[in-house]
Amino acid sequence: MVTWEQKKEIEDFLYREAYLLDDHRFDEWLDLFTDDVEYVIPLREHVQGDVEPAGHPIIKDNKLLLTARVRKHQTGLSHVEIPQSMTGHLITNVLVEDGATPGELEVLSSFLVRQARKLRDEAWWVGRRRDVLRRVDGGYRIARREVLLDATVLPRGISIFF
Amino acid sequence: MVSVSELRDIVNWQDGLISPAVHFDEELYRQEQERVFGRAWLVVGHEDMVRKPGDYVTNYMGEVPVILVRDMAGQIHVLVNRCAHRGNQVCLFDRGNARNFGCSYHGWAYDLDGKLLGAPMENLLYRNELDKEHWGLEEVPRFANFKGLIFASFDAGVPSLEDWLGEDGCWWLQTMVLVDHLGGLEALPGWHRYRSPGNWKLVAENFIGDDYHVITSHAGYFKVVRDFEEKETPIRLINTNLRAQAYEGSAGYKHGCPMGMGLVVLDDSVYQNDLQQAERLGKQAVDWVRERHHRHQEALKDRDIDPYSFMNGCIFPNMGLMGFYSPLDGRHWLLFHPRGVEEHEVWQWTMVERDAPQIVKEAAAEYVYQGQHMAGMIAPDDVENFERMVETMRPPRNWRRPFNYRMQLGHEEEGPRGLPGNLGPNPSEVNQRQFYRFWRELMEAS
């Protein structure tokens, strides 16, 4: 049974994560993930009737690949983030439930992210996340994240994090 | 507003001087919907997308929504997704399996081959005079299945696809792109789609011949790959550290429909690298890479040269081909759909080699979303450049000075002989010049 204190702790964790992202503190953001993290963004489609599932997701990263994405932006040569996007991650609708494994919690949240680039270019990203948070060293780490983006045609290429 | 009659002066592909108006002028955009997308053979999908009767995918030909569907008799059709009565869309899903298509406005219902099945109260309201043969969904008049790749054309008078692509284009498509002699390619389900700034031709010309941008546009990606290699961290990233002997391939060179093949690899450096990479996937993968290479060499043994693979390509007008050098990497096939003069959409799907072991297929798909993909570490940098170009090029005063497409001008044919079409130095802008030659021909034809 998830306690009120736990729920407050998890909400606080998610809000702090959003601040790290919006502050471009990506190394600290990476530290929020376990070394065995699986980070998945499935393909969203409108399908009818009996069809095969999508052949592969939009992203399925491990910690190294997530790190590579962050490192690319830190090269100073990643044009898609020069100048860096301004982002506002708004996190809401947080639900915390016991996870399948002891010491893990299943955390659902919704997000609205506005990405502002250069002068007037922007994208709005809305979706939900399904996280598995694991108790590590007295705090929490994200052991699995699934991001459901509410778009079948993405508003632009992905260069920010959810 | 630029009129089509001015193209002779402002699209001087022979000298590599082409007006930015081709990318930014509204009137030219309007004209090319009819004259380019209304005349060319366009790729609409792959037969794997409609394996069973009733299977369909929706797509676009230019700005026109279409349905690629297999009817109950097994026949594949390309139908315009437009109710004959008031023009409502009759199919709203990305893909699916259906018995028929029904309109949500007044309820007209169509068979999978487009034939009108019936309309509500038709006997009463149309007095038994509704001509069902005439009022079906419009079928796109020309259809061709090229080794599984489905093409269609709105122009009933267009030459056959084989004539359109030419002998050289057919050879490159069949052999190097679709690897028909090696068992062919298998499509993985699902469109990966994103909105992208800039005219559709900015990305099409990039795919057909621009290997010049790679070292600058994708410098961040290369640096990351190098850094991880130096740290010897085992990471699945597309190998970019190859010193291959590579050329620029052109089909339809100087005549007909251009098809560009960028970085055609002639030596065995990529093969050797693939063997190494395959070791990480196990013996099955190594055996497959070796056996595949043997079959490939056998099939090309009558040629003076036998290219192993290619990096990028494009079939005019809007079919992008990412080969990424290696059969261990998934092929990214991309359609660049026009969405107004300064925007396009990329509709992408993934192909893997049908005869590859499952472990190779899975690894191949993983490479796709690291690379030339909306979530990859390559494509978004291209998109960023197009967005910046749109900002600069909106004012027509900035169209007065032509763009420079003069790279390797006069040196196009300085490459090895022995393959259909032309091989020349890479990087080059030969295929961009060929692209605009043919684009102008279509635009000027009355």
Interface residues (C-beta under 8 A of the other chain):
Chain A: I41 L43 E45 H46 V47 Q48 G49 D50 V51 E52 P53 A54 G55 H56 P57 I58 I59 K60 L64 L65 A68 R69 R71 K72 H73 T75 G76 L77 S78 H79 V80 R117 K118 L119 D121 T152 V153 L154 P155 R156 G157 I158 S159
Chain B: G54 D55 L92 F93 D94 R95 G96 N97 A98 A187 L188 P189 G190 W191 H192 R193 Y194 R195 S196 P197 S217 A219 G220 Y221 K223 V224 D227 F228 T233 P234 I235 R236 L237 E345 T350 A365 E366 V368 Y369 Q370 H373 M374 A375 G376 M377 A379 P380 D381 V383 E384 N385 E387 R388 E391
